[in-house]
Amino acid sequence: QELYCGKCQRIALQDELLRQFGRRAERFAFKAKGSGKSGLISVSRCGQEVLERTACEITKEGIHIRFFVGFPANGRTINSGELEKILFVYLPKCVEMSLYHRKVPERETEQVICLKEDQRVIREELKKRGLIAFVANGSILPRQSGNSDLPMKDAVPFQSPKSMEITIQLRHRGSITGMGIRKGITLIAGGGYHGKSTLLEALEKGVYDHIAGDGREFVITDDTAWKLRAEDGRKIKDVDISLFINHLPNGRNTRRFSTLDASGSTSQAANIIEAIEAKSQVLLIDEDTSATNFMVRDELMQRVIQKDKEPITPFLERARDLYEKAGISTILVVGSCGSYFYIADQIIQMDNYCPVDITEKTRKLLKEYKKPDCKAEGFALPSEKRSISFGSSVVRRKNYRGTGMVEEHEKLKVMGRESLMLGKEQLDLRYLEQLADREQTQTLGYLLKYAKEQYSGKTTDLTALMESLIRKLEKEGIGSVSGQKEIPAGMAMPRRQEIMRALIASDLVIFESLQKYYKYLQFYIFVSKLLCTMYVSGGLEVQYMKRLPTTFLKASVRR
């Protein structure tokens, strides 16, 4: 009980026990013979992050392990002899070797708890010292490859610049030294392939705690940090982007802006506003994945295209106000435009994967150049609350005999980490780069399904709904939103930011459907008028008028 006296320790212990049980279960998987998936013993595959999962939970009643077993079968007939081996030989051995205190390596388990407690100390120190991130000396930031999250072999260990070096006294490890990134605007500059994006990627994953041996155990970032990018073609509904975009040529209102095909600049503006709504205190931005016209406009462009002809207020001109008036810091990777240097509080140059503090050096150089316009007037955060609408959570279909109608709840299907389908609605989550595990996506799907059932056919406040869902997860547990009597195995706790974006994505699917049906309705109204005109003029027989698809018209109006 000393090992899981608090929530922090409990999550770490659950994660370690699940990993140990998984390693034992792999040895017995498919040892029972049969067809298909006979003998399968499938446990949640934990990645490099330590997440709270339903696959292993420690409660007052004991330790709960949830997993999948493929019953041995020959065709459609269960092979009871092989099943007995799983239930009475293999599984008891897995439990004994991974969950019994006398069998579990005590020293290793204590080290897992100690690491988690030390990581919590660093997060507390960030808040006390006015920091938004910490990268310990000796950390290994590069990964083996794009599809592997394991540390790269023979990588250059991280070493902090002396001017940014801080020391933190940990509870178990003692003192640890590394680079502390202060609140404000931090630039990461440098030549191509020198490690700029690698550092940013480590910081974006620093919102999670990592296991020992990952290389990023002591890379800790403010847990509200949100990685942003341009998403050309994304859908937007009722977002107040007036902080960045105003006075459109067509006169459209940017305080409640909606579109099914946003440009890169519009999508990035909407992403920042949504990050503010999700209470993010740190924005992580890479110039490579941003819309250039949204981020900056150089002096020549401002002379050629005057301000009154340009509806976009660049991020460069809003970044200082975002920090000074709203308390939102920015970490920005740059490599092509020097205008950002004028607004930076600290500048890090990556040189052969080693960070160098060039803040003072750059400020001396800036005196030789004319300062561009770096601040725009009229800073005001969105004040109007956004609402979200849900359609019916019940689907009506014909029964299997075709004699009547039956009602059933929408089915949830998760297609990897980046996509899920709820009923017939598919949600694209590929740009949520900080989603770490497929099981977090599974939980987001259950959250949407739960919200849809609770608010079926209703409109509610987006922020209030998000807060109520988070309270339910924290108070009743992750499995409380599954809607099942038995808690499913494959769920993991997502962050507030991912919950917000999933709710928005769900609302956009309904918005897209309404727009599509509205176009169909306009088309059929046009055809109706045309046919009526032809009928009145005597050029159309009555029987052709009767073929007008009135049923579809009624369905469209009702939708």
Secondary structure by P-SEA (a helix, b strand, c coil): ccccccaaaaaaaaaaaaaaaaaaaaaaccccccccccccccccccccccccccccccccccbbbbbcccccccccccaaaaaaaaaccaaaaaaaacccccccaaaaaaaaaaaaaaaaaaaaaaaaacccccccccccccccccccccccccccccccccccbbbbbcccccbbbbbbbcccbbbbbbcccccaaaaaaaaaacccccccccccccccccccbbbbbbbccccccccccccccccccccccccccccccccaaaaaaaaaaaaaaacccbbbbbccccccccccccaaaaaacccccccccccccccccccccccbbbbbbbcccccccccccbbbbbcccccccaaaaaaaaaaacccccccccccccccbbbbbbbcccbbbbbcccccbbbbbcbbbbbccccccccccbbbbcccccccccaaaaaaaaaaaaaaaaacccbbbbaaaaaaaaaaaaaaccccccccccccccbbbbbcaaaaaaaaaaaaaaaaaaaaaaaaaaaaaaaaaaaaaaaaaaccccaaaaaacaaaaaaaaaac
